[in-house]
Amino acid sequence: RQQVRYAEITIDPTLYGALALQPDEFLTVINDGRDRAERAWKIKLAWIIAIPREEPRRAEDMVRWATSPTSRKAGVVGIGLVGRENIMPIGQFERPFRTAEKREVARAVRAGEEYGAEGILKAIESLAPSRLVDARGLAESEDAIAKVRESGAAVCVSLARAVKQGWAADTASYPLRKLYDAGLPVVLSSDMPALYGTSLEQEYLAAVENELLSVAELEEVALNAVRASSLEAEEKAAMIADFETAYANLR
């Protein structure tokens, strides 16, 4: 209903231990849902396998599994690091993330929740993420902005999550404009939509209604999402062309 054509969904397999599924069985189960979604609504899905910060000893095994030919064939396109920054030192995840970088898969890291810009800088230095999620405190540090811009990492934010976590007093005060004007590849997302009561459509509407960005600027944000995706180059180019045609038709 929101006209989403492609989505990369972060999922944490460790949350489903009670199901006693083997890794390949887990992929079979979630891909049943993926296939149904594609048949019913023509939406393509791919998976980011999340590693909880509480599980540093499992990180290498999870990266090995997520980057295996079998998992790649089953729609896994990257790994993510989730959980509170103060649970474990980020250095414990450096080796598996460097392995993922060598294998050229997406690397999404939640950063900034507890440590702000310092946490973001450590994430950039240690994990070489291709995406930063939340990035709380980024707008407050010119050094962090420069490092993120240099790295080329996309900055994925959810306005609803930021407000409900208390990182911003309200949507209008979220520093989206500063991040955009700094030349960062900002991407809006509907992070945990059931928990935060949001949707991708609502995130975009909130940005316009609160005068954070113009409609034309949000068009660029949507294209940032395509560019930051794990689609093949030809698929990215085709989707960008489709979006630009749709924009022109709407005007």
C-alpha positions in Angstrom: 0.0 0.0 0.0 2.9 2.3 0.5 4.4 1.6 -2.9 7.5 0.0 -1.4 9.2 -2.0 -4.2 12.2 -3.4 -2.4 13.1 -3.7 1.3 16.1 -5.0 3.2 14.8 -6.2 6.6 17.0 -6.6 9.6 16.2 -9.8 11.5 17.9 -11.3 14.6 17.9 -15.1 14.5 18.9 -15.3 18.2 15.4 -14.1 19.2 13.9 -17.4 17.9 16.1 -19.9 19.7 13.0 -21.6 21.2 12.1 -22.8 17.7 15.2 -25.0 17.6 15.8 -24.3 13.9 19.0 -25.0 12.1 20.3 -21.9 10.2 19.2 -23.1 6.8 15.8 -24.1 8.3 15.5 -20.5 9.7 16.1 -19.1 6.2 13.5 -21.5 4.7 10.9 -20.3 7.2 11.4 -16.5 6.6 11.7 -17.0 2.9 8.3 -18.6 2.9 7.0 -15.2 4.0 9.2 -13.4 1.6 7.9 -15.4 -1.3 4.3 -14.8 -0.3 4.8 -11.1 -0.1 6.4 -11.0 -3.6 3.5 -13.0 -5.1 0.8 -11.0 -3.4 2.2 -7.4 -3.6 5.2 -7.6 -6.0 7.6 -6.4 -3.2 11.1 -7.9 -3.2 12.7 -8.5 0.2 16.2 -9.2 1.3 17.7 -9.9 4.7 20.2 -8.2 7.0 21.3 -10.7 9.7 21.6 -8.9 13.0 24.3 -9.8 15.6 23.3 -8.7 19.1 26.0 -6.9 21.1 25.4 -9.4 23.9 26.7 -12.2 21.7 30.3 -11.3 20.7 31.4 -15.0 20.8 28.8 -15.9 18.2 29.7 -13.0 15.9 32.2 -14.8 13.7 30.0 -17.9 13.2 27.0 -15.7 12.4 29.0 -13.7 9.8 30.4 -16.9 8.3 26.8 -18.2 7.9 25.4 -14.9 6.7 28.0 -14.6 4.0 28.0 -18.2 2.8 26.9 -18.9 -0.8 23.8 -20.7 0.6 22.7 -17.7 2.6 23.5 -15.3 -0.2 21.3 -17.4 -2.5 18.6 -17.3 0.1 18.4 -13.5 0.1 20.9 -12.5 2.8 22.6 -9.4 1.7 24.4 -8.2 4.9 24.9 -8.2 8.6 24.0 -5.8 11.3 25.1 -4.9 14.9 22.2 -4.2 17.2 21.8 -3.6 20.9 23.0 -1.0 23.4 26.6 0.3 22.9 27.6 0.0 26.6 27.0 -3.8 26.7 30.3 -4.8 25.0 33.3 -3.0 23.6 32.9 -2.5 19.9 36.4 -3.9 19.2 35.1 -7.4 19.9 33.2 -7.2 16.6 36.0 -5.8 14.5 37.3 -9.1 13.1 33.9 -10.5 11.9 32.9 -7.1 10.4 36.2 -6.9 8.5 35.5 -10.4 7.2 32.1 -9.2 6.0 33.7 -6.2 4.4 36.1 -8.4 2.4 33.1 -10.5 1.3 31.4 -7.3 0.1 28.2 -7.5 2.0 26.3 -4.7 3.6 27.3 -3.8 7.2 24.7 -1.9 9.2 25.6 -0.7 12.7 23.4 1.0 15.3 25.6 3.7 16.8 25.3 6.8 19.0 22.5 5.7 21.4 24.7 5.8 24.6 27.9 7.4 23.4 26.8 9.9 20.8 29.4 11.1 18.3 32.1 9.2 20.1 30.2 5.9 19.5 29.8 6.8 15.9 33.5 7.6 15.4 34.4 4.3 17.0 32.0 2.4 14.8 33.5 4.0 11.7 37.0 3.3 12.8 36.5 -0.3 14.0 33.7 -1.7 11.8 33.8 0.2 8.5 30.0 0.2 8.3 28.3 0.8 5.0 25.2 2.0 7.0 24.8 3.8 10.3 21.5 3.3 12.0 20.1 6.0 14.4 23.5 7.9 14.5 22.3 9.8 17.6 24.6 12.8 18.2 26.0 12.9 14.7 24.6 16.4 14.0 26.3 17.7 17.1 29.9 16.9 15.9 31.5 18.4 12.9 34.3 15.8 13.2 31.9 12.9 13.2 30.0 14.4 10.2 33.3 14.7 8.3 34.3 11.1 9.1 30.9 9.7 8.1 30.9 11.7 4.9 34.4 10.5 4.1 33.4 6.9 4.7 30.4 7.1 2.4 28.2 5.3 4.9 24.5 5.9 4.6 22.8 7.4 7.6 19.5 5.6 8.3 17.1 7.4 10.7 13.6 6.9 11.9 11.9 10.1 13.1 9.3 8.2 15.2 12.0 6.2 16.9 14.1 9.3 17.8 11.1 11.0 19.3 9.8 8.0 21.3 13.3 7.3 22.6 13.5 10.9 23.8 16.4 11.8 21.5 14.4 14.7 20.1 11.7 16.6 21.9 9.5 16.3 18.8 9.7 15.6 15.1 10.2 19.3 14.3 13.4 19.5 16.4 15.1 16.5 14.8 18.3 17.7 13.0 17.4 16.1 9.7 18.1 19.4 7.8 21.6 19.7 9.2 22.5 16.1 8.2 21.1 16.6 4.7 22.8 20.0 4.3 26.1 18.4 5.4 26.0 16.2 2.3 25.4 13.0 4.1 23.4 10.2 2.3 20.5 10.4 4.6 17.8 7.6 4.4 14.5 7.6 6.2 13.3 4.2 7.5 10.3 2.9 9.4 12.4 1.3 12.2 10.4 -1.4 14.0 7.1 -0.1 12.7 4.9 -2.2 15.0 6.8 -1.0 18.1 7.0 2.7 17.2 3.7 3.0 15.5 5.1 4.3 12.3 5.4 3.4 8.6 7.6 4.6 5.8 4.8 6.7 4.4 4.3 8.4 7.8 8.1 9.0 8.1 8.1 10.9 4.8 4.9 12.8 5.7 6.3 13.8 9.0 9.5 15.2 7.4 7.4 17.4 5.0 4.7 18.4 7.5 7.3 19.5 10.0 9.2 21.4 7.3 12.4 19.4 7.8 12.9 18.8 4.1 11.0 19.8 0.9 9.3 17.3 -1.3 12.1 17.6 -3.9 14.7 16.9 -1.2 12.7 13.8 0.0 12.9 12.5 -3.6 16.6 12.6 -3.2 16.4 10.8 0.1 14.4 8.1 -1.5 17.1 7.7 -4.2 19.7 7.6 -1.4 17.9 4.5 -0.2 18.2 2.9 -3.6 21.9 3.8 -3.9 22.6 2.4 -0.4 20.8 -0.9 -1.1 22.5 -4.2 -2.0 20.9 -4.4 -5.4 23.1 -5.1 -8.3 24.3 -2.1 -10.2 21.9 -2.7 -13.2 19.0 -3.1 -10.8 19.9 0.1 -9.0 20.1 2.0 -12.2 16.7 0.7 -13.4 15.0 1.5 -10.1 16.4 5.0 -10.0 15.2 5.5 -13.5 11.7 4.2 -12.5 11.6 6.5 -9.5 12.6 9.5 -11.5 10.0 8.8 -14.2 7.4 8.4 -11.4 8.4 11.8 -9.9 8.1 13.5 -13.3 4.6 12.0 -13.8 3.5 13.1 -10.4 4.5 16.7 -11.2 
